[in-house]
């Protein structure tokens, strides 16, 4: 089965034990957010569907886990080449089911491919340790061993990249893996699995099940699942964490965010304004690294506001396949309505509306879910728009007296996913680095997105678990360390 890039597409399928099959239960249409048109249909997987995938994964694990590690990474090398060869096609599919721009889609895919590249280095990353003569006549060795079948339940906002935070590491370390993508944009995952099938993984090692809440619960409750990875909102992340842990599973659950930018008096203000708009409005603001609260030192507040508004007003809102589009559509009408409600709440609570993006119209796409950049000034830290995740192109500006006050505002947040600082002062950078309670921190970088060889940090209510996505944390998550102690009395 091979998709072209022109919808409508055939119904989305599961990929179980090396074959394609329809999910058993009724599901929902997949909608193009820019046009409002149904472009595919995704059925939902039943308990029996999930059980079939888990059983196939367990059977595949027995043989796969015993293969030499050098053999296990060969399909990943092939997958990297296939993903790169089909990057334009995947990006076009992604735009049509998600709403982001072509440039954003290609950037997402590039980030995902980087994780495949890093996982190809598992032979070095998976090594543990050896200590001769740890005790009299005794040598000790630590050996990392895979555990079984793992699953990832991934979010709608990066449907190509986020699965690749997990899949390559799981299989390279010797496990079997089941992906449950978002039901809102599952087509790009199916196309990636067509490439995975072509890459040469044995049947059952990598599988795809589609579905909604009931499908997720079946995965969380199944005795054959060893661990769960999740990316989504904080309320759901907390539920996933608690339910998976209660069932004795390893779990890493990445939740929502409320990220801050700090702009100091020594910053390059034009650069900071440009990067702030990019951070807050890229992907329509639908990303957990969007910095949408901007804390600005009072001495440059008015100047920065003018520069930011100039950047915001220059953004082009439109269909993601149009190359001049800067901001595409939001994922659903319901989500657009929620963001509009948050804007109304900001007005009701007394924030100063400096730029209103609610009246934007995109000619030819009147049924799309479009919002333009919306900017509030003189936001109070206790306002709803300063505390709660919006997941839309909405920015709140907040003046402060100094960097210490800015750090205090940042640290009052319940979330701790990311922050960025714009400054020319090394002293200010050091102060923020040592005192900001966030897992990802960028200095003169609008979006603090770690490269694949570093883990994706998240603190406080932005993360539930111990080991994060990407990098070396994934090795620890997908393996357990066995200590081998040996003595040879006759040696």
C-alpha positions in Angstrom: 0.0 0.0 0.0 1.4 3.4 -1.0 -0.1 6.8 -0.5 0.3 9.7 -2.9 0.2 13.2 -1.5 -3.2 14.1 -2.9 -6.2 13.5 -0.6 -8.7 12.1 -0.1 -6.7 9.1 1.0 -7.9 5.6 1.8 -8.8 4.7 5.3 -5.9 4.6 7.8 -4.8 1.1 8.7 -3.0 -0.7 11.6 0.3 -2.3 10.9 0.5 -5.5 13.0 2.9 -8.4 12.7 4.2 -7.1 9.3 0.8 -6.7 7.7 -1.9 -4.1 7.2 -5.3 -4.5 8.6 -8.3 -2.2 9.4 -8.9 -1.3 13.1 -12.0 -3.2 14.4 -14.0 -0.3 15.9 -15.6 2.8 14.4 -13.5 5.9 14.4 -13.6 9.4 12.9 -12.8 11.4 9.8 -9.4 13.0 9.4 -10.0 16.7 8.6 -7.7 19.1 6.7 -7.6 22.1 9.2 -7.2 24.6 6.4 -10.1 23.5 4.3 -12.5 21.7 6.7 -12.7 18.8 4.3 -12.4 15.1 5.2 -9.2 13.7 3.7 -9.2 10.2 5.3 -10.9 8.1 7.9 -9.3 6.4 10.9 -10.9 3.5 12.7 -10.1 2.8 16.4 -8.4 -0.4 17.6 -10.2 -2.7 20.0 -8.8 -4.7 22.9 -8.4 -7.6 20.6 -6.4 -5.4 18.1 -4.1 -4.2 20.8 -3.7 -7.8 22.2 -2.8 -9.1 18.7 -0.1 -6.4 18.4 1.3 -7.1 21.9 1.4 -10.8 21.3 3.2 -10.3 18.0 5.6 -8.0 19.7 6.4 -10.4 22.4 7.1 -13.2 19.9 9.3 -10.9 17.8 11.2 -9.7 20.9 12.4 -13.2 21.8 14.4 -13.4 18.6 15.1 -9.7 18.0 16.6 -9.2 21.5 19.2 -11.9 20.8 20.4 -10.5 17.5 23.8 -8.8 17.6 23.4 -5.1 18.1 25.1 -4.3 14.9 22.4 -6.2 13.1 19.6 -4.4 15.0 20.8 -1.0 13.7 21.0 -1.9 10.0 17.2 -1.3 9.4 17.7 2.1 11.1 20.4 3.1 8.6 18.0 2.1 5.8 15.1 4.0 7.5 17.1 7.1 7.7 17.8 7.0 4.0 14.1 6.3 3.2 12.9 9.2 5.4 15.3 11.6 3.7 14.3 10.4 0.3 10.6 10.9 1.0 10.9 14.0 3.1 9.1 16.3 0.7 6.2 13.8 0.3 5.9 13.3 4.1 5.9 17.0 4.6 3.1 17.6 2.1 1.0 14.9 3.8 1.7 16.4 7.2 0.7 19.9 6.2 -2.6 18.7 4.8 -3.7 16.8 8.0 -2.1 19.1 10.6 -2.2 22.6 9.2 1.4 23.8 9.8 3.5 25.2 7.0 5.7 23.2 4.6 8.9 24.7 6.1 7.7 23.7 9.6 6.9 20.2 8.4 10.3 19.7 6.8 12.0 21.0 10.0 9.9 18.6 12.1 11.0 15.7 9.9 14.6 16.7 10.1 14.4 16.7 13.8 12.9 13.2 13.8 15.6 11.9 11.4 18.2 13.2 13.8 16.9 10.7 16.4 17.3 7.9 13.9 20.9 9.0 13.4 21.6 9.0 17.1 20.0 5.6 17.6 22.4 4.2 15.0 25.1 4.8 17.6 23.5 2.3 20.1 26.5 0.0 20.1 28.5 2.7 21.9 25.6 4.2 23.9 24.4 0.9 25.3 27.7 -0.1 26.8 27.7 -0.2 30.6 30.9 -0.9 32.6 33.5 -3.4 33.7 35.7 -3.4 36.8 38.4 -6.1 37.2 39.2 -7.0 40.8 36.1 -5.3 42.2 36.7 -7.6 45.2 39.4 -10.2 45.9 39.6 -12.5 42.8 36.2 -11.1 41.6 35.5 -9.2 38.4 32.2 -7.3 37.9 30.5 -6.3 34.7 27.3 -4.3 34.1 25.3 -5.4 31.1 22.3 -3.5 29.7 19.4 -5.8 28.6 16.2 -5.0 26.7 12.9 -5.7 28.5 10.2 -6.5 26.0 7.3 -4.6 24.3 7.1 -0.8 24.7 4.5 1.6 23.5 4.4 5.3 22.7 1.2 7.4 22.7 2.0 10.6 20.8 0.6 14.0 20.3 -1.0 15.7 17.3 1.3 18.7 17.1 4.4 16.9 15.8 3.0 13.6 14.3 6.2 12.8 12.4 8.9 13.9 14.9 7.6 12.7 18.3 7.2 9.0 17.3 10.9 9.1 16.3 11.8 10.3 19.8 11.1 6.8 20.9 10.9 4.2 18.1 14.5 4.1 17.0 15.9 3.8 20.5 13.4 1.1 21.5 14.2 -1.2 18.7 18.0 -0.5 18.6 18.2 -1.6 22.2 16.5 -4.8 21.4 12.8 -4.2 22.3 9.6 -4.4 20.3 7.7 -1.2 19.8 4.0 -0.2 19.3 3.0 3.3 18.2 -0.4 4.8 18.9 -0.4 8.1 17.0 -2.9 10.9 17.5 -6.2 10.1 15.8 -6.3 13.7 14.6 -3.5 13.4 12.1 -2.5 9.7 11.7 -1.8 9.6 8.0 1.8 10.7 8.1 2.5 8.0 10.7 1.0 5.4 8.3 3.2 6.6 5.5 6.2 6.4 7.8 5.3 2.8 8.6 5.2 2.0 5.0 8.8 3.1 4.9 9.5 1.2 8.1 8.1 -1.9 6.4 10.5 -1.3 3.5 13.5 -0.8 5.8 13.6 -4.4 6.7 12.5 -4.8 10.4 11.3 -8.3 11.2 7.6 -8.8 11.6 6.3 -7.7 15.0 9.3 -5.6 16.0 7.7 -2.3 15.0 3.9 -2.0 14.9 1.1 0.6 14.6 -2.3 0.7 16.2 -4.7 3.6 15.8 -7.4 4.7 18.1 -8.7 6.9 20.8 -9.1 6.8 24.6 -10.2 3.1 24.8 -7.2 2.1 22.7 -4.9 4.0 25.0 -6.4 2.3 28.1 -6.0 -1.1 26.5 -2.3 -0.4 26.0 -1.9 1.0 29.6 -3.6 -2.0 31.1 -2.1 -4.8 29.0 0.2 -7.1 31.0 2.5 -7.6 28.0 3.5 -3.9 27.8 6.7 -3.1 29.7 6.7 0.6 29.4 4.8 3.6 28.1 5.9 6.9 26.6 3.4 9.8 26.3 3.4 13.3 24.9 0.3 15.5 25.4 -1.4 17.9 27.8 -0.6 17.9 31.5 -4.0 16.6 32.8 -3.7 13.6 30.4 0.0 13.1 31.2 -0.8 12.9 34.9 -3.5 10.3 34.2 -1.2 8.3 31.9 1.6 8.4 34.5 -0.6 7.2 37.3 -2.4 4.5 35.4 0.7 3.1 33.8 2.7 3.1 37.1 -0.2 1.5 38.9 0.0 -1.3 36.3 3.8 -1.8 37.1 5.1 -0.2 33.9 7.9 2.1 33.3 6.5 5.5 32.2 7.6 8.8 30.9 4.8 11.3 30.4 5.5 14.7 28.9 2.8 17.3 29.6 2.1 20.8 28.8 4.0 24.0 29.3 3.9 27.7 29.9 7.2 29.0 28.7 8.8 32.4 29.3 11.1 34.7 27.4 13.2 37.1 29.4 14.4 40.2 27.5 17.0 42.3 29.3 18.1 45.9 28.6 21.3 44.7 27.0 19.6 42.4 24.5 19.6 42.9 20.7 15.9 43.9 20.7 15.3 43.5 17.0 16.7 40.0 17.1 14.8 39.2 20.3 11.5 40.4 18.8 12.0 38.3 15.6 12.8 35.2 17.6 10.0 35.8 20.0 7.4 35.8 17.2 9.0 32.7 15.7 8.9 30.9 19.1 5.3 31.9 20.0 3.7 31.6 16.6 5.5 28.9 14.7 3.2 25.9 14.1 0.3 28.1 15.1 1.7 28.2 18.7 0.7 24.5 19.0 3.9 23.3 20.5 5.2 22.7 24.1 8.3 24.9 23.4 6.3 28.0 22.4 7.4 30.9 24.6 4.3 32.9 24.9 4.9 35.0 28.1 7.6 37.7 27.4 9.1 39.3 30.5 10.8 42.5 29.5 12.9 44.9 31.6 11.1 48.2 32.0 13.8 50.3 30.4 13.3 48.7 27.0 9.7 47.6 27.4 8.0 50.2 25.1 10.7 49.9 22.4 10.5 46.1 22.4 6.7 46.2 22.2 6.9 48.3 19.1 9.4 45.9 17.5 7.4 42.9 18.4 4.1 44.3 17.0 6.0 45.1 13.7 7.1 41.5 13.5 3.7 40.2 14.4 1.9 42.3 11.8 4.2 41.1 9.1 3.2 37.5 9.5 1.2 35.9 6.6 -1.6 33.6 7.7 -2.7 31.0 5.2 -2.7 27.5 3.9 0.5 25.6 4.9 1.1 24.5 1.3 1.4 28.1 0.1 5.1 28.9 0.3 4.5 32.5 1.5 2.5 31.4 4.6 4.1 32.0 8.0 1.3 30.7 10.2 -1.0 27.9 9.2 -4.3 26.6 10.5 -5.0 25.3 14.0 -5.8 21.6 14.3 -9.6 21.6 14.8 -12.5 24.1 15.1 -12.9 23.1 18.7 -9.3 24.0 19.5 -9.6 27.3 17.6 -12.7 28.1 19.7 -10.7 27.3 22.9 -7.9 29.7 21.9 -10.5 32.4 21.1 -12.0 31.8 24.6 -8.6 32.4 26.1 -8.2 35.6 24.2 -11.6 36.8 25.5 -10.5 35.8 29.0 -7.4 37.9 28.7 -9.5 40.9 27.7 -12.0 40.3 30.6 -9.2 40.1 33.1 -7.8 43.4 32.1 -4.9 42.7 29.8 -4.2 45.3 27.2 -5.0 44.0 23.7 -2.3 45.4 21.4 -3.0 43.2 18.4 -6.1 41.2 17.7 -5.7 38.2 15.4 -9.3 36.9 15.7 -10.6 38.7 12.5 -8.1 37.2 10.1 -9.6 35.9 6.9 -7.8 33.6 4.4 -9.2 34.0 0.9 -10.3 30.7 -0.5 -10.1 28.9 2.8 -13.1 30.3 4.6 -13.8 27.0 6.4 -10.2 26.8 7.9 -9.3 27.2 11.5 -7.2 30.3 11.3 -6.0 32.8 13.9 -3.5 35.6 13.5 -0.9 36.6 16.1 -2.6 38.1 19.1 -0.5 40.3 21.5 -1.4 41.4 25.0 0.5 44.1 26.9 0.9 44.8 30.6 -0.1 41.2 31.6 -0.2 40.4 35.3 1.5 37.1 36.3 -1.8 36.0 37.9 -3.9 36.3 34.8 -5.2 33.2 33.1 -3.3 33.9 29.9 -0.1 34.1 31.9 -0.6 30.9 33.8 -2.4 28.4 31.5 -1.2 26.9 28.3 -2.9 28.4 25.3 -1.5 26.4 22.4 -2.2 29.1 19.9 -0.5 32.3 18.5 -1.1 34.4 21.6 1.6 36.4 23.3 1.5 38.2 26.7 4.0 41.0 27.5 4.9 41.7 31.0 7.3 44.5 32.3 9.6 43.9 35.2 12.1 45.9 37.1 15.1 43.6 36.7 16.3 40.1 35.9 15.7 38.9 39.5 12.0 39.8 39.2 11.9 38.2 35.8 13.2 34.9 37.2 10.7 35.1 40.0 7.8 35.5 37.5 9.2 32.5 35.5 9.6 30.3 38.6 6.0 31.0 39.9 4.7 28.9 37.0 3.4 25.4 37.7 5.2 24.3 34.5 8.9 24.0 33.9 9.4 22.9 30.3 11.5 25.7 28.7 12.5 29.3 28.8 14.7 31.7 26.7 16.8 34.6 27.7 17.9 37.5 25.4 20.8 39.4 26.7 24.4 40.6 26.1 25.3 40.2 29.8 27.2 37.0 30.8 26.3 37.8 34.5 22.6 37.8 33.7 22.9 34.6 31.7 24.7 32.9 34.6 22.0 34.1 37.0 19.2 32.8 34.9 21.0 29.5 34.3 21.5 28.9 38.0 18.1 30.0 39.1 15.5 29.3 36.4 13.4 26.2 37.3 13.1 24.8 33.7 14.4 21.8 32.0 15.4 23.4 28.7 17.0 26.9 28.7 18.1 28.9 25.7 20.3 32.0 25.7 19.7 34.2 22.6 17.8 31.3 21.1 14.0 31.7 20.7 13.2 28.0 21.1 15.2 25.9 23.5 14.9 22.6 21.5 17.6 20.1 22.4 19.5 18.2 19.7 18.7 14.5 19.6 21.9 13.5 21.4 20.6 15.5 24.5 17.4 14.5 26.4 14.3 16.7 26.1 14.0 18.1 29.5 10.9 19.1 31.3 10.3 19.9 35.0 7.5 20.4 37.4 4.0 19.8 35.8 5.6 19.6 32.3 6.9 16.1 33.0 5.9 13.0 35.0 8.6 10.3 35.3 12.3 10.0 35.7 13.8 9.5 32.3 13.1 11.9 29.4 12.8 11.5 25.6 15.9 11.5 23.3 19.5 10.9 24.0 21.0 8.7 26.7 17.9 8.8 28.9 16.2 6.5 26.2 18.9 3.9 26.7 18.2 3.8 30.4 14.4 3.7 29.8 14.5 0.9 27.4 17.0 -1.4 29.2 17.7 -2.6 32.6 21.2 -3.1 33.9 22.3 -6.6 35.0 25.4 -6.8 37.2 27.4 -10.0 36.4 29.8 -11.0 39.2 32.4 -13.7 38.5 35.1 -15.5 40.4 37.3 -18.4 39.2 38.8 -20.0 42.2 41.4 -22.0 40.2 42.5 -18.9 38.1 
